Amino acid sequence: MALQPAETKIYKIPGHKDNPVDNRLLKIIFENLTSEETQLSDPDKSRLEHLRVHVQHIGHDGMHAEMVMILFMVTIVAQIGLVIWRKMHFKSYQQISLVGVWVAPIIVCINLHWWVFVFWWLLYTSITALVVRGAVQKELEPTTPRQVYKWFLGVHKLCTFLGMSGYVLIILTIMGLPALFRLKPVSVFDVSITLLFYGLYFGVLSRDLAEICADRMAKHIGYYKPEGMPTRTLEPGICAICGNPQLVPVGEEGVVEDTLRLNCGHTFHEFCIRGWCIVGKKHTCPYCKEKVDMNTLVNYWQKPHVFFGQMVDWVRLLVAWQPLIIILVQNINKWLDLK
């Protein structure tokens, strides 16, 4: 009598499409065939690890729904709490957020060995630390305010370029244009995400530091006071932001920079007032506190800088506080024994 061939058991994961490669890998997982696992190619080993994760979570659909609900609720409560904190105690919120934005990403990148970001972070931090150190001195050098505003305005423009470039590349990748130039979509997408991240991260950090420096320098110069009257009287032809004489009259084209007049009638160096309003997030005249008409201060080509500045303010919560929210959610899941 002829022997019947042994029936091969087929393993499946609910919701996954059946295919021979996955069946072979699932057999290795369920039957613990370590000898066959060592003979797999690198792509098959990666696929094997991916399938292992799904196998571990078979039957956990209800548990996953609870985890998503916990993440959703904790995020909402945290965002409401942060908004209330910002309105009631802005100074402490700003300072702690700045420390979080500055320190948290570098710790993550060191742990993940992302040395390229570590290099740019160290370079930016070194230069910016020197700029901020000069800005917070009580006895300001005559050239310090202009150097500070030039630095932060230049960084802001560079971050705008990086962020917008990353966003455009993402759109082009989704549309499939890299294939026309025989480029790998995955590689182009990685570059676009990197550019967008660099632009948003250093944009957020620079705007917060620029706002602090603008306050400190303006108070020390004496033409600006958050509440009440300034301690010094503004003379004609003097920039109230840096305290230095203006180089050219309003309406004349300057070699280095122009002189701009606000709707209140006060005049300022171009770099100073653009740094004050666009980067430093001050929308009032540094001397009389009348609201600045941003449409008259920026032209068509500079509007992306204003929009980018508003956008980085929106993502500050994600950069500074979202990692802490995720850690809190993970601890709650661990406490509830959710996997």
C-alpha positions, 0 to 999 in steps of 0.5 A: 500500500502506497504511503500518503505524503505528510500534510504540511501545516499552514500558519496564518495571521488574521487579516494578512494576505496569504503567501508562500514566503510568509507561510514559510517564515511563520512556520519557523516562528511557530515551530521554533526552527532556529536552524532554518532561521540562521540560513535566511537572507537579510530581507527574509530576516527583516520580514521574520522580525516583522511577522514576530511582532504581529504574532505576539499581538494576535488576539490583542485587538481589544487591548490595542483599542484601549491603548489608542483611547488612552493615548487620545485622552491623555493627549487632549488633557495634556494639551488643555493643561499646556494651554492653560499653563501658557496663559496663566504663567507664560514665563515659566512655560516659555523657559521650560519649553525652551529647555525641552526643545533644546535638550530632548532631541539631542538626547534621543539622537545620541541614543540612536547614534544619529551623529549628523544631527548631533554635529549640526546641533553642537555647531548651532548651539556653540554659535547661538550661545555666543550670540545669546551671551552677548545679548543678555549682558547689561552693558551692551556693545554698540554692535551687539543688537544688530549682530543678534538680529542678523543672526536670528533673522538669517537662521530663520530664513535658512530654516524657512528654506529647509522647511519649504524644500522638505514640504515640496519634496514630500508633495513631489514624491507623493506625485511620483515625480522622482521616478522620472529621474530614476530616483528611489522614492524612499530615498527622496522621501527620507531627504525631504523628512530630514529637511522638514525636521531640521527646518522646523526644529531649529526654527522653533528653537531660534524663535524662542531664543530670539524673543528672549534676546529681544526682550533683554536687549530692548530693556537694557537699551532703555527705549522699550519697557513691557509696561509703562513708559520707556526710560529714555526719550527716542531722538530722531534718526535713532533706532529704538531697537539697537540704539544706534544711528540710522544709516540712510533716511527713509525712502533711500536705498541703503548699501547695507540695509534700508531704514523702515518707517512703521505706521506709527511714524517711528523709524528703524533699521531694516534688520532690527525691525524685521528681526523684532517682528518676524523672528522675535514675535513682537507685533507692536512698535518697540517704542510706543507699542502701537500695533505693527501692520505686517502687510506694510512691513513685509513684501510678497516674497517675505510672506513665507517667512511670516507664515513659517514663523507661525507654523513653527509656533504650532509644532512647538507642543509636538517638539517639546511636550509630545515625547513626555506625553508618549512616555506617560502613556507608556507608563499607564499602559504598563501599569494596566498591563496593556501590550 
